[in-house]
C-alpha cells in the first residue's frame, strides 16, 4: 500500500472545518445512541473499516446492545429496531446511496413523523458528516 497524504497535516483548515461540524452535532437533540447508529450504518454502506471500528466501540460504550450492532447490516429484517429507528436508518441508507433514488417522500415523511423537523435536520447533518468522514478515511487509506 502506498502512503497517502494526511489531510489533517496538509490541509489543517479542512480538519478544523470538519471538527466544527462535529461541535455542532454534539449539541443536537438526537440521542448519542442514535448518532452512533447513523455513523455505523453509513460506514457499513461505505465499507469504511476505520469508522466502523471507531463507532462500534463508541456504541458499545454507550450501552448499545451487541446484538443490535450485529443486526445493523440487515436492519430491515431485524426485529431489534423500532419504527423510529427504522425510519432513521432508511434515511441514512437513502442519503448515503443518494445517487440511486434520492430520499423518498415516504422516508422523509416517516422521519418528520417520528422526529419532527429539527431532529430530522439534525439526523440529515449527522449523515452528511459521517459520509464526509468516511470519504476522508477511505481516500487517504486511514488505518485503525
TAQUIWO-V910278 format. One record per backbone hydrogen bond with DSSP energy under -0.5 kcal/mol. NH is the residue of the N-H (numbers start at 1). CO is the residue of the C=O. E is the energy in kcal/mol with one decimal. If there is no record, write none. Layout:
nh;co;e
NH;CO;E
NH;CO;E
This chain:
nh;co;e
7;5;-0.9
9;6;-1.7
10;6;-2.5
11;7;-3.5
14;11;-1.5
15;11;-1.1
16;12;-2.3
17;13;-2.1
18;14;-2.2
19;15;-2.7
20;16;-1.5
21;17;-1.5
22;18;-1.9
23;19;-2.2
24;20;-2.0
25;21;-2.8
26;22;-1.8
27;24;-1.7
28;25;-1.2
35;31;-2.2
36;32;-2.1
37;33;-2.1
38;34;-2.3
39;35;-2.4
40;36;-2.9
41;37;-2.7
42;38;-2.4
43;39;-1.9
44;40;-2.3
45;41;-2.3
46;42;-2.5
47;43;-0.6
47;44;-0.7
48;43;-2.5
49;47;-1.0
52;48;-2.5
53;49;-2.5
54;50;-2.0
55;51;-2.8
56;52;-2.0
57;53;-2.0
58;54;-1.9
59;55;-2.2
60;56;-2.5
61;57;-2.3
62;58;-1.5
63;60;-1.3
64;59;-2.5
69;65;-1.9
70;66;-2.9
71;67;-1.8
72;68;-0.7
72;69;-0.9
73;70;-0.5
74;71;-1.7
75;72;-1.3
77;74;-1.7
78;74;-0.6
78;75;-0.9
81;78;-0.8
86;82;-2.7
87;83;-2.3
88;84;-2.0
89;85;-3.0
90;86;-2.3
91;87;-1.9
92;88;-2.3
93;89;-2.7
94;90;-2.7
95;91;-2.7
96;92;-2.7
97;93;-2.2
98;95;-1.2
100;97;-2.6
101;97;-0.6
102;98;-1.0
104;102;-0.6
108;104;-2.4
109;105;-2.9
110;106;-2.2
111;107;-2.2
112;108;-2.4
113;109;-2.5
114;110;-1.9
115;111;-3.4
116;111;-0.7
116;112;-1.7
119;115;-0.8
120;116;-1.8
121;117;-2.5
122;118;-2.0
123;119;-2.7
124;120;-2.4
125;121;-2.3
126;122;-2.4
127;123;-2.3
128;124;-2.8
129;125;-2.4
130;126;-2.4
131;127;-2.1
132;128;-1.8
133;129;-2.5
134;130;-2.9
135;131;-1.9
136;132;-2.3
137;133;-2.8
138;134;-3.1
139;135;-2.4
140;136;-1.0
141;138;-0.8
142;137;-2.5
